[in-house]
Amino acid sequence: MKYRQDSSSLLTTDIFRRMKLKTLPDDFEVEELSDFKLGNGPFAVYLLTKRSLGTPESITAIAERWNLSRRQISYGGLKDKHAVTRQWVTIHHGPRRDMKQEHFTLAYQGQSSREFGPHDISANRFRVVMRNLVRDEVTRMLSLKESLAANGVPNYFDDQRFGSLGESGEFIAKPWCLGDYERAVWLALAEPNPHDRPGDKAEKQTIRDFWGRWPECKAALPKCSRRSIVTYLCDHPTRFRDALALFRQDMRSLWLAAFQSDLWNLMLSAWLQEHVDPARLYKVELATANVPFYRELSDAERTSLVEPALPLPSARLHLEPGPILSLYESVLADEGLSLRELRVKYPRDSFFSKGERSAIVIPKDLKMHADEDDINSGRQRITLQFVLPRGAYATIFVKRLSSPVSQIESFDDE
């Protein structure tokens, strides 16, 4: 079986091209839900509310404003940039006061004996507005409410997870794991990325033009973070392993997370194809592959997908012989990999996550409301409200809603 389906035969439907998401920041709201306890201790606890700003950029601004080390600041997860989001942040020996800047506020809540982390998030509450819809589409979407509440959606990592992926579609972490450090550094330092700003594009072009001629490259670059790595390569032109370690640790962790998430998506894709009637599966395009979604689930199929959860692939994963191990070995072989190769030899401060993830996710407190679109004349909008477990993507839910499955190629059509 070929697990990574290409998009050559995928039909992009009119609704998906026309539907508008995140027209306004208020059209996409996310709130972390947590039972994190306040009390006494060295960690100051804050509620970070941000608008049109990513979590890393917010953390950088906080660190610079209060002259903190980034290591002092902890949070549970990355929240969307093009949205209004509320999340918890702790700062070791942080100031007991608020901060207000143009795109975010940081509201002091109290103290704690420990830092806030990913496992402190119990769920996320979403409010999502889908715009520019015609009446028939709205009627169809509203009719799916009961099915979605019962069957949920596949728990794929969505496109936001793969922002570090450049034009080649090659994950930085893959050559890194395989020991090709020069390729990993090239991908991180020089490969064009769709999200590059004009300054990034110019710097990367310079690095590509002068790759291997490091003194000339350094002279042609402005002062920037990329230049510091090029400066190291001027003195150590073949030590790409050590050059890779100069990238920020949080960035390197994101590269590993993106690669691991893509592999997990392929595992889920294969698991669905093994456990769901092919006639109920259809293709949806994600950033890295076409993957199956399901129209409905039988009781037996739902049981097989709810349990067991699928583990995150890495060399630290020790599976007993059985269907999950066989599936993982087959999917990884299709990618030219094995489980034992999914590890980082250097630097030792970066590693793949360990744990498991549910194959499907069922929204709680699902509400759907339709009315006139106040921005697009003559069209309608749907406002969704629901709660998803930590790590689940609201945009996967939106993709399920906006897929008129009668128009999309099924997996059994191949």
LUMGU-315724 format. One record per residue (C-alpha): residue number from 1; residue in one letter; y, x, z. Coordinates in steps of 0.1 Angstrom, whole numbers, always signed. Layout:
<atoms>
@nr NUM | rest A | Y Y | X X | Z Z $
...
</atoms>
This chain:
<atoms>
@nr 1 | rest M | Y +0 | X +0 | Z +0 $
@nr 2 | rest K | Y +35 | X +12 | Z -8 $
@nr 3 | rest Y | Y +55 | X +5 | Z +24 $
@nr 4 | rest R | Y +90 | X +14 | Z +13 $
@nr 5 | rest Q | Y +98 | X -13 | Z -13 $
@nr 6 | rest D | Y +126 | X -5 | Z -37 $
@nr 7 | rest S | Y +153 | X -30 | Z -47 $
@nr 8 | rest S | Y +147 | X -31 | Z -84 $
@nr 9 | rest S | Y +131 | X -66 | Z -83 $
@nr 10 | rest L | Y +152 | X -81 | Z -55 $
@nr 11 | rest L | Y +173 | X -110 | Z -64 $
@nr 12 | rest T | Y +207 | X -109 | Z -48 $
@nr 13 | rest T | Y +216 | X -145 | Z -43 $
@nr 14 | rest D | Y +249 | X -161 | Z -49 $
@nr 15 | rest I | Y +253 | X -172 | Z -13 $
@nr 16 | rest F | Y +249 | X -136 | Z +0 $
@nr 17 | rest R | Y +274 | X -123 | Z -24 $
@nr 18 | rest R | Y +299 | X -150 | Z -16 $
@nr 19 | rest M | Y +294 | X -155 | Z +21 $
@nr 20 | rest K | Y +320 | X -137 | Z +42 $
@nr 21 | rest L | Y +313 | X -121 | Z +75 $
@nr 22 | rest K | Y +338 | X -104 | Z +98 $
@nr 23 | rest T | Y +368 | X -116 | Z +78 $
@nr 24 | rest L | Y +387 | X -114 | Z +111 $
@nr 25 | rest P | Y +377 | X -93 | Z +142 $
@nr 26 | rest D | Y +374 | X -126 | Z +161 $
@nr 27 | rest D | Y +347 | X -137 | Z +137 $
@nr 28 | rest F | Y +322 | X -114 | Z +154 $
@nr 29 | rest E | Y +321 | X -112 | Z +191 $
@nr 30 | rest V | Y +296 | X -94 | Z +213 $
@nr 31 | rest E | Y +294 | X -94 | Z +251 $
@nr 32 | rest E | Y +269 | X -73 | Z +271 $
@nr 33 | rest L | Y +251 | X -93 | Z +298 $
@nr 34 | rest S | Y +240 | X -72 | Z +328 $
@nr 35 | rest D | Y +230 | X -75 | Z +365 $
@nr 36 | rest F | Y +245 | X -41 | Z +372 $
@nr 37 | rest K | Y +253 | X -39 | Z +409 $
@nr 38 | rest L | Y +286 | X -27 | Z +423 $
@nr 39 | rest G | Y +289 | X -10 | Z +456 $
@nr 40 | rest N | Y +298 | X +24 | Z +469 $
@nr 41 | rest G | Y +293 | X +57 | Z +450 $
@nr 42 | rest P | Y +309 | X +83 | Z +428 $
@nr 43 | rest F | Y +308 | X +62 | Z +396 $
@nr 44 | rest A | Y +338 | X +41 | Z +386 $
@nr 45 | rest V | Y +327 | X +10 | Z +367 $
@nr 46 | rest Y | Y +348 | X -6 | Z +340 $
@nr 47 | rest L | Y +347 | X -34 | Z +314 $
@nr 48 | rest L | Y +356 | X -20 | Z +280 $
@nr 49 | rest T | Y +370 | X -47 | Z +256 $
@nr 50 | rest K | Y +377 | X -34 | Z +221 $
@nr 51 | rest R | Y +388 | X -47 | Z +188 $
@nr 52 | rest S | Y +383 | X -31 | Z +154 $
@nr 53 | rest L | Y +372 | X +2 | Z +170 $
@nr 54 | rest G | Y +338 | X +18 | Z +174 $
@nr 55 | rest T | Y +323 | X +27 | Z +208 $
@nr 56 | rest P | Y +324 | X +65 | Z +201 $
@nr 57 | rest E | Y +360 | X +64 | Z +191 $
@nr 58 | rest S | Y +368 | X +44 | Z +223 $
@nr 59 | rest I | Y +350 | X +69 | Z +245 $
@nr 60 | rest T | Y +368 | X +98 | Z +228 $
@nr 61 | rest A | Y +402 | X +81 | Z +234 $
@nr 62 | rest I | Y +394 | X +75 | Z +271 $
@nr 63 | rest A | Y +383 | X +111 | Z +276 $
@nr 64 | rest E | Y +414 | X +125 | Z +260 $
@nr 65 | rest R | Y +438 | X +101 | Z +278 $
@nr 66 | rest W | Y +423 | X +109 | Z +313 $
@nr 67 | rest N | Y +414 | X +145 | Z +305 $
@nr 68 | rest L | Y +377 | X +139 | Z +311 $
@nr 69 | rest S | Y +345 | X +155 | Z +298 $
@nr 70 | rest R | Y +325 | X +132 | Z +276 $
@nr 71 | rest R | Y +296 | X +140 | Z +299 $
@nr 72 | rest Q | Y +313 | X +121 | Z +327 $
@nr 73 | rest I | Y +313 | X +89 | Z +307 $
@nr 74 | rest S | Y +282 | X +67 | Z +303 $
@nr 75 | rest Y | Y +276 | X +34 | Z +285 $
@nr 76 | rest G | Y +246 | X +12 | Z +274 $
@nr 77 | rest G | Y +249 | X +11 | Z +237 $
@nr 78 | rest L | Y +270 | X +13 | Z +205 $
@nr 79 | rest K | Y +289 | X -19 | Z +197 $
@nr 80 | rest D | Y +302 | X -30 | Z +163 $
@nr 81 | rest K | Y +335 | X -15 | Z +150 $
@nr 82 | rest H | Y +346 | X -46 | Z +130 $
@nr 83 | rest A | Y +344 | X -70 | Z +159 $
@nr 84 | rest V | Y +357 | X -79 | Z +194 $
@nr 85 | rest T | Y +332 | X -65 | Z +219 $
@nr 86 | rest R | Y +329 | X -63 | Z +257 $
@nr 87 | rest Q | Y +307 | X -37 | Z +273 $
@nr 88 | rest W | Y +302 | X -18 | Z +306 $
@nr 89 | rest V | Y +312 | X +18 | Z +311 $
@nr 90 | rest T | Y +309 | X +41 | Z +340 $
@nr 91 | rest I | Y +328 | X +74 | Z +347 $
@nr 92 | rest H | Y +317 | X +99 | Z +372 $
@nr 93 | rest H | Y +346 | X +104 | Z +396 $
@nr 94 | rest G | Y +367 | X +82 | Z +372 $
@nr 95 | rest P | Y +402 | X +69 | Z +381 $
@nr 96 | rest R | Y +403 | X +36 | Z +400 $
@nr 97 | rest R | Y +427 | X +20 | Z +376 $
@nr 98 | rest D | Y +429 | X +2 | Z +342 $
@nr 99 | rest M | Y +438 | X +17 | Z +308 $
@nr 100 | rest K | Y +454 | X -2 | Z +279 $
@nr 101 | rest Q | Y +457 | X +11 | Z +244 $
@nr 102 | rest E | Y +463 | X -5 | Z +210 $
@nr 103 | rest H | Y +427 | X -13 | Z +202 $
@nr 104 | rest F | Y +411 | X -15 | Z +236 $
@nr 105 | rest T | Y +415 | X -22 | Z +273 $
@nr 106 | rest L | Y +395 | X -6 | Z +301 $
@nr 107 | rest A | Y +394 | X -28 | Z +332 $
@nr 108 | rest Y | Y +383 | X -12 | Z +365 $
@nr 109 | rest Q | Y +357 | X -33 | Z +383 $
@nr 110 | rest G | Y +346 | X -12 | Z +413 $
@nr 111 | rest Q | Y +322 | X +16 | Z +422 $
@nr 112 | rest S | Y +285 | X +23 | Z +418 $
@nr 113 | rest S | Y +260 | X +48 | Z +431 $
@nr 114 | rest R | Y +247 | X +55 | Z +396 $
@nr 115 | rest E | Y +257 | X +56 | Z +359 $
@nr 116 | rest F | Y +254 | X +26 | Z +336 $
@nr 117 | rest G | Y +227 | X +31 | Z +309 $
@nr 118 | rest P | Y +209 | X +12 | Z +281 $
@nr 119 | rest H | Y +183 | X -3 | Z +304 $
@nr 120 | rest D | Y +210 | X -20 | Z +324 $
@nr 121 | rest I | Y +217 | X -43 | Z +295 $
@nr 122 | rest S | Y +196 | X -75 | Z +298 $
@nr 123 | rest A | Y +209 | X -91 | Z +266 $
@nr 124 | rest N | Y +239 | X -96 | Z +244 $
@nr 125 | rest R | Y +258 | X -128 | Z +238 $
@nr 126 | rest F | Y +271 | X -133 | Z +202 $
@nr 127 | rest R | Y +296 | X -155 | Z +185 $
@nr 128 | rest V | Y +295 | X -152 | Z +147 $
@nr 129 | rest V | Y +315 | X -170 | Z +121 $
@nr 130 | rest M | Y +301 | X -172 | Z +85 $
@nr 131 | rest R | Y +328 | X -182 | Z +60 $
@nr 132 | rest N | Y +333 | X -192 | Z +24 $
@nr 133 | rest L | Y +303 | X -215 | Z +23 $
@nr 134 | rest V | Y +297 | X -246 | Z +2 $
@nr 135 | rest R | Y +285 | X -279 | Z +17 $
@nr 136 | rest D | Y +249 | X -277 | Z +4 $
@nr 137 | rest E | Y +245 | X -243 | Z +19 $
@nr 138 | rest V | Y +258 | X -255 | Z +53 $
@nr 139 | rest T | Y +235 | X -284 | Z +53 $
@nr 140 | rest R | Y +205 | X -262 | Z +45 $
@nr 141 | rest M | Y +215 | X -237 | Z +72 $
@nr 142 | rest L | Y +219 | X -263 | Z +99 $
@nr 143 | rest S | Y +185 | X -277 | Z +90 $
@nr 144 | rest L | Y +169 | X -243 | Z +100 $
@nr 145 | rest K | Y +180 | X -245 | Z +136 $
@nr 146 | rest E | Y +148 | X -258 | Z +151 $
@nr 147 | rest S | Y +126 | X -234 | Z +131 $
@nr 148 | rest L | Y +148 | X -204 | Z +141 $
@nr 149 | rest A | Y +147 | X -214 | Z +177 $
@nr 150 | rest A | Y +109 | X -216 | Z +176 $
@nr 151 | rest N | Y +100 | X -187 | Z +153 $
@nr 152 | rest G | Y +129 | X -163 | Z +156 $
@nr 153 | rest V | Y +133 | X -135 | Z +131 $
@nr 154 | rest P | Y +118 | X -101 | Z +125 $
@nr 155 | rest N | Y +133 | X -76 | Z +149 $
@nr 156 | rest Y | Y +144 | X -50 | Z +123 $
@nr 157 | rest F | Y +170 | X -24 | Z +130 $
@nr 158 | rest D | Y +198 | X -34 | Z +107 $
@nr 159 | rest D | Y +222 | X -15 | Z +84 $
@nr 160 | rest Q | Y +246 | X -5 | Z +112 $
@nr 161 | rest R | Y +219 | X +18 | Z +126 $
@nr 162 | rest F | Y +220 | X +39 | Z +94 $
@nr 163 | rest G | Y +257 | X +48 | Z +91 $
@nr 164 | rest S | Y +248 | X +85 | Z +90 $
@nr 165 | rest L | Y +228 | X +81 | Z +59 $
@nr 166 | rest G | Y +244 | X +98 | Z +29 $
@nr 167 | rest E | Y +243 | X +91 | Z -9 $
@nr 168 | rest S | Y +209 | X +108 | Z -13 $
@nr 169 | rest G | Y +192 | X +84 | Z +12 $
@nr 170 | rest E | Y +177 | X +113 | Z +30 $
@nr 171 | rest F | Y +177 | X +113 | Z +68 $
@nr 172 | rest I | Y +192 | X +144 | Z +84 $
@nr 173 | rest A | Y +164 | X +142 | Z +110 $
@nr 174 | rest K | Y +136 | X +145 | Z +85 $
@nr 175 | rest P | Y +142 | X +182 | Z +74 $
@nr 176 | rest W | Y +153 | X +189 | Z +109 $
@nr 177 | rest C | Y +118 | X +179 | Z +122 $
@nr 178 | rest L | Y +101 | X +198 | Z +94 $
@nr 179 | rest G | Y +120 | X +230 | Z +102 $
@nr 180 | rest D | Y +142 | X +230 | Z +71 $
@nr 181 | rest Y | Y +174 | X +237 | Z +90 $
@nr 182 | rest E | Y +195 | X +246 | Z +61 $
@nr 183 | rest R | Y +188 | X +213 | Z +44 $
@nr 184 | rest A | Y +196 | X +195 | Z +77 $
@nr 185 | rest V | Y +229 | X +213 | Z +80 $
@nr 186 | rest W | Y +238 | X +206 | Z +44 $
@nr 187 | rest L | Y +232 | X +169 | Z +48 $
@nr 188 | rest A | Y +252 | X +168 | Z +80 $
@nr 189 | rest L | Y +280 | X +190 | Z +68 $
@nr 190 | rest A | Y +284 | X +184 | Z +31 $
@nr 191 | rest E | Y +267 | X +153 | Z +18 $
@nr 192 | rest P | Y +290 | X +125 | Z +7 $
@nr 193 | rest N | Y +288 | X +93 | Z +28 $
@nr 194 | rest P | Y +300 | X +59 | Z +18 $
@nr 195 | rest H | Y +320 | X +57 | Z +51 $
@nr 196 | rest D | Y +339 | X +90 | Z +45 $
@nr 197 | rest R | Y +376 | X +89 | Z +49 $
@nr 198 | rest P | Y +398 | X +108 | Z +23 $
@nr 199 | rest G | Y +400 | X +138 | Z +46 $
@nr 200 | rest D | Y +362 | X +139 | Z +51 $
@nr 201 | rest K | Y +356 | X +136 | Z +13 $
@nr 202 | rest A | Y +379 | X +166 | Z +7 $
@nr 203 | rest E | Y +363 | X +188 | Z +34 $
@nr 204 | rest K | Y +328 | X +180 | Z +22 $
@nr 205 | rest Q | Y +337 | X +188 | Z -14 $
@nr 206 | rest T | Y +351 | X +221 | Z -3 $
@nr 207 | rest I | Y +319 | X +229 | Z +16 $
@nr 208 | rest R | Y +297 | X +220 | Z -14 $
@nr 209 | rest D | Y +319 | X +241 | Z -37 $
@nr 210 | rest F | Y +316 | X +272 | Z -15 $
@nr 211 | rest W | Y +282 | X +267 | Z +1 $
@nr 212 | rest G | Y +268 | X +301 | Z +10 $
@nr 213 | rest R | Y +301 | X +318 | Z +5 $
@nr 214 | rest W | Y +312 | X +312 | Z +40 $
@nr 215 | rest P | Y +344 | X +334 | Z +43 $
@nr 216 | rest E | Y +358 | X +317 | Z +12 $
@nr 217 | rest C | Y +347 | X +283 | Z +25 $
@nr 218 | rest K | Y +365 | X +289 | Z +58 $
@nr 219 | rest A | Y +397 | X +300 | Z +41 $
@nr 220 | rest A | Y +397 | X +268 | Z +20 $
@nr 221 | rest L | Y +392 | X +244 | Z +49 $
@nr 222 | rest P | Y +418 | X +230 | Z +72 $
@nr 223 | rest K | Y +413 | X +232 | Z +110 $
@nr 224 | rest C | Y +385 | X +207 | Z +117 $
@nr 225 | rest S | Y +352 | X +204 | Z +134 $
@nr 226 | rest R | Y +333 | X +213 | Z +102 $
@nr 227 | rest R | Y +354 | X +245 | Z +100 $
@nr 228 | rest S | Y +341 | X +257 | Z +134 $
@nr 229 | rest I | Y +305 | X +255 | Z +121 $
@nr 230 | rest V | Y +315 | X +273 | Z +89 $
@nr 231 | rest T | Y +331 | X +300 | Z +111 $
@nr 232 | rest Y | Y +298 | X +305 | Z +128 $
@nr 233 | rest L | Y +280 | X +308 | Z +95 $
@nr 234 | rest C | Y +305 | X +335 | Z +84 $
@nr 235 | rest D | Y +291 | X +357 | Z +111 $
@nr 236 | rest H | Y +255 | X +344 | Z +110 $
@nr 237 | rest P | Y +249 | X +333 | Z +74 $
@nr 238 | rest T | Y +212 | X +325 | Z +77 $
@nr 239 | rest R | Y +210 | X +311 | Z +112 $
@nr 240 | rest F | Y +211 | X +274 | Z +102 $
@nr 241 | rest R | Y +190 | X +265 | Z +132 $
@nr 242 | rest D | Y +217 | X +276 | Z +156 $
@nr 243 | rest A | Y +244 | X +261 | Z +134 $
@nr 244 | rest L | Y +227 | X +227 | Z +137 $
@nr 245 | rest A | Y +229 | X +231 | Z +175 $
@nr 246 | rest L | Y +267 | X +233 | Z +172 $
@nr 247 | rest F | Y +270 | X +197 | Z +162 $
@nr 248 | rest R | Y +278 | X +173 | Z +191 $
@nr 249 | rest Q | Y +247 | X +163 | Z +210 $
@nr 250 | rest D | Y +255 | X +126 | Z +208 $
@nr 251 | rest M | Y +257 | X +129 | Z +170 $
@nr 252 | rest R | Y +224 | X +146 | Z +168 $
@nr 253 | rest S | Y +209 | X +119 | Z +189 $
@nr 254 | rest L | Y +222 | X +93 | Z +164 $
@nr 255 | rest W | Y +205 | X +112 | Z +135 $
@nr 256 | rest L | Y +172 | X +110 | Z +153 $
@nr 257 | rest A | Y +177 | X +74 | Z +162 $
@nr 258 | rest A | Y +184 | X +64 | Z +126 $
@nr 259 | rest F | Y +153 | X +82 | Z +113 $
@nr 260 | rest Q | Y +131 | X +68 | Z +140 $
@nr 261 | rest S | Y +145 | X +33 | Z +135 $
@nr 262 | rest D | Y +138 | X +34 | Z +97 $
@nr 263 | rest L | Y +102 | X +45 | Z +103 $
@nr 264 | rest W | Y +98 | X +17 | Z +129 $
@nr 265 | rest N | Y +112 | X -8 | Z +103 $
@nr 266 | rest L | Y +85 | X +3 | Z +79 $
@nr 267 | rest M | Y +58 | X -2 | Z +106 $
@nr 268 | rest L | Y +71 | X -37 | Z +112 $
@nr 269 | rest S | Y +71 | X -44 | Z +75 $
@nr 270 | rest A | Y +35 | X -34 | Z +72 $
@nr 271 | rest W | Y +25 | X -53 | Z +104 $
@nr 272 | rest L | Y +40 | X -85 | Z +90 $
@nr 273 | rest Q | Y +22 | X -80 | Z +57 $
@nr 274 | rest E | Y -11 | X -77 | Z +76 $
@nr 275 | rest H | Y -6 | X -106 | Z +100 $
@nr 276 | rest V | Y +14 | X -133 | Z +81 $
@nr 277 | rest D | Y +2 | X -153 | Z +51 $
@nr 278 | rest P | Y +18 | X -136 | Z +21 $
@nr 279 | rest A | Y +29 | X -170 | Z +8 $
@nr 280 | rest R | Y +53 | X -173 | Z +37 $
@nr 281 | rest L | Y +68 | X -139 | Z +32 $
@nr 282 | rest Y | Y +98 | X -130 | Z +10 $
@nr 283 | rest K | Y +119 | X -99 | Z +5 $
@nr 284 | rest V | Y +153 | X -91 | Z +20 $
@nr 285 | rest E | Y +172 | X -60 | Z +13 $
@nr 286 | rest L | Y +182 | X -37 | Z +41 $
@nr 287 | rest A | Y +200 | X -4 | Z +37 $
@nr 288 | rest T | Y +169 | X +18 | Z +34 $
@nr 289 | rest A | Y +142 | X -6 | Z +20 $
@nr 290 | rest N | Y +133 | X -41 | Z +10 $
@nr 291 | rest V | Y +114 | X -57 | Z +39 $
@nr 292 | rest P | Y +95 | X -90 | Z +44 $
@nr 293 | rest F | Y +110 | X -119 | Z +63 $
@nr 294 | rest Y | Y +90 | X -151 | Z +70 $
@nr 295 | rest R | Y +98 | X -187 | Z +63 $
@nr 296 | rest E | Y +76 | X -201 | Z +91 $
@nr 297 | rest L | Y +48 | X -189 | Z +114 $
@nr 298 | rest S | Y +16 | X -206 | Z +123 $
@nr 299 | rest D | Y +6 | X -206 | Z +160 $
@nr 300 | rest A | Y -19 | X -178 | Z +154 $
@nr 301 | rest E | Y +7 | X -157 | Z +135 $
@nr 302 | rest R | Y +33 | X -162 | Z +162 $
@nr 303 | rest T | Y +8 | X -150 | Z +189 $
@nr 304 | rest S | Y -1 | X -119 | Z +169 $
@nr 305 | rest L | Y +36 | X -110 | Z +165 $
@nr 306 | rest V | Y +48 | X -117 | Z +200 $
@nr 307 | rest E | Y +21 | X -94 | Z +214 $
@nr 308 | rest P | Y +17 | X -65 | Z +213 $
@nr 309 | rest A | Y +51 | X -48 | Z +209 $
@nr 310 | rest L | Y +52 | X -20 | Z +184 $
@nr 311 | rest P | Y +59 | X +15 | Z +199 $
@nr 312 | rest L | Y +87 | X +37 | Z +186 $
@nr 313 | rest P | Y +70 | X +65 | Z +165 $
@nr 314 | rest S | Y +72 | X +101 | Z +178 $
@nr 315 | rest A | Y +50 | X +130 | Z +186 $
@nr 316 | rest R | Y +52 | X +119 | Z +223 $
@nr 317 | rest L | Y +33 | X +87 | Z +213 $
@nr 318 | rest H | Y -3 | X +87 | Z +223 $
@nr 319 | rest L | Y -22 | X +58 | Z +208 $
@nr 320 | rest E | Y -58 | X +49 | Z +213 $
@nr 321 | rest P | Y -78 | X +45 | Z +181 $
@nr 322 | rest G | Y -72 | X +10 | Z +167 $
@nr 323 | rest P | Y -52 | X -10 | Z +143 $
@nr 324 | rest I | Y -18 | X +2 | Z +155 $
@nr 325 | rest L | Y -27 | X +38 | Z +152 $
@nr 326 | rest S | Y -43 | X +33 | Z +118 $
@nr 327 | rest L | Y -12 | X +15 | Z +106 $
@nr 328 | rest Y | Y +12 | X +42 | Z +119 $
@nr 329 | rest E | Y -8 | X +70 | Z +103 $
@nr 330 | rest S | Y -9 | X +52 | Z +70 $
@nr 331 | rest V | Y +29 | X +44 | Z +70 $
@nr 332 | rest L | Y +38 | X +80 | Z +79 $
@nr 333 | rest A | Y +14 | X +94 | Z +53 $
@nr 334 | rest D | Y +32 | X +74 | Z +27 $
@nr 335 | rest E | Y +64 | X +91 | Z +39 $
@nr 336 | rest G | Y +47 | X +126 | Z +38 $
@nr 337 | rest L | Y +47 | X +128 | Z +76 $
@nr 338 | rest S | Y +24 | X +127 | Z +106 $
@nr 339 | rest L | Y +30 | X +117 | Z +142 $
@nr 340 | rest R | Y +28 | X +152 | Z +154 $
@nr 341 | rest E | Y +57 | X +162 | Z +131 $
@nr 342 | rest L | Y +80 | X +137 | Z +147 $
@nr 343 | rest R | Y +95 | X +161 | Z +172 $
@nr 344 | rest V | Y +125 | X +184 | Z +175 $
@nr 345 | rest K | Y +116 | X +221 | Z +181 $
@nr 346 | rest Y | Y +152 | X +232 | Z +186 $
@nr 347 | rest P | Y +177 | X +225 | Z +202 $
@nr 348 | rest R | Y +158 | X +212 | Z +232 $
@nr 349 | rest D | Y +185 | X +188 | Z +242 $
@nr 350 | rest S | Y +176 | X +163 | Z +215 $
@nr 351 | rest F | Y +145 | X +141 | Z +213 $
@nr 352 | rest F | Y +132 | X +109 | Z +199 $
@nr 353 | rest S | Y +133 | X +78 | Z +221 $
@nr 354 | rest K | Y +101 | X +67 | Z +238 $
@nr 355 | rest G | Y +93 | X +31 | Z +243 $
@nr 356 | rest E | Y +84 | X +0 | Z +223 $
@nr 357 | rest R | Y +101 | X -29 | Z +206 $
@nr 358 | rest S | Y +91 | X -65 | Z +200 $
@nr 359 | rest A | Y +81 | X -74 | Z +165 $
@nr 360 | rest I | Y +100 | X -106 | Z +165 $
@nr 361 | rest V | Y +131 | X -118 | Z +184 $
@nr 362 | rest I | Y +138 | X -154 | Z +193 $
@nr 363 | rest P | Y +174 | X -164 | Z +201 $
@nr 364 | rest K | Y +183 | X -182 | Z +233 $
@nr 365 | rest D | Y +210 | X -208 | Z +238 $
@nr 366 | rest L | Y +213 | X -212 | Z +200 $
@nr 367 | rest K | Y +242 | X -233 | Z +189 $
@nr 368 | rest M | Y +254 | X -240 | Z +153 $
@nr 369 | rest H | Y +286 | X -258 | Z +144 $
@nr 370 | rest A | Y +301 | X -264 | Z +109 $
@nr 371 | rest D | Y +337 | X -273 | Z +100 $
@nr 372 | rest E | Y +363 | X -266 | Z +74 $
@nr 373 | rest D | Y +371 | X -229 | Z +67 $
@nr 374 | rest D | Y +407 | X -223 | Z +77 $
@nr 375 | rest I | Y +410 | X -193 | Z +55 $
@nr 376 | rest N | Y +391 | X -201 | Z +23 $
@nr 377 | rest S | Y +404 | X -234 | Z +10 $
@nr 378 | rest G | Y +378 | X -260 | Z +0 $
@nr 379 | rest R | Y +350 | X -241 | Z +17 $
@nr 380 | rest Q | Y +332 | X -245 | Z +50 $
@nr 381 | rest R | Y +323 | X -222 | Z +79 $
@nr 382 | rest I | Y +295 | X -221 | Z +104 $
@nr 383 | rest T | Y +300 | X -208 | Z +139 $
@nr 384 | rest L | Y +269 | X -194 | Z +156 $
@nr 385 | rest Q | Y +264 | X -188 | Z +193 $
@nr 386 | rest F | Y +233 | X -172 | Z +207 $
@nr 387 | rest V | Y +218 | X -146 | Z +231 $
@nr 388 | rest L | Y +195 | X -118 | Z +219 $
@nr 389 | rest P | Y +176 | X -92 | Z +239 $
@nr 390 | rest R | Y +190 | X -57 | Z +242 $
@nr 391 | rest G | Y +187 | X -38 | Z +209 $
@nr 392 | rest A | Y +183 | X -69 | Z +186 $
@nr 393 | rest Y | Y +208 | X -73 | Z +157 $
@nr 394 | rest A | Y +227 | X -105 | Z +152 $
@nr 395 | rest T | Y +232 | X -96 | Z +115 $
@nr 396 | rest I | Y +194 | X -99 | Z +110 $
@nr 397 | rest F | Y +197 | X -134 | Z +122 $
@nr 398 | rest V | Y +226 | X -140 | Z +97 $
@nr 399 | rest K | Y +205 | X -126 | Z +68 $
@nr 400 | rest R | Y +177 | X -150 | Z +76 $
@nr 401 | rest L | Y +202 | X -179 | Z +76 $
@nr 402 | rest S | Y +218 | X -168 | Z +43 $
@nr 403 | rest S | Y +185 | X -164 | Z +24 $
@nr 404 | rest P | Y +177 | X -194 | Z +2 $
@nr 405 | rest V | Y +141 | X -185 | Z +1 $
@nr 406 | rest S | Y +132 | X -206 | Z -29 $
@nr 407 | rest Q | Y +153 | X -182 | Z -50 $
@nr 408 | rest I | Y +139 | X -149 | Z -36 $
@nr 409 | rest E | Y +108 | X -131 | Z -48 $
@nr 410 | rest S | Y +79 | X -134 | Z -25 $
@nr 411 | rest F | Y +57 | X -105 | Z -14 $
@nr 412 | rest D | Y +27 | X -121 | Z -30 $
@nr 413 | rest D | Y +44 | X -121 | Z -64 $
@nr 414 | rest E | Y +37 | X -83 | Z -68 $
</atoms>
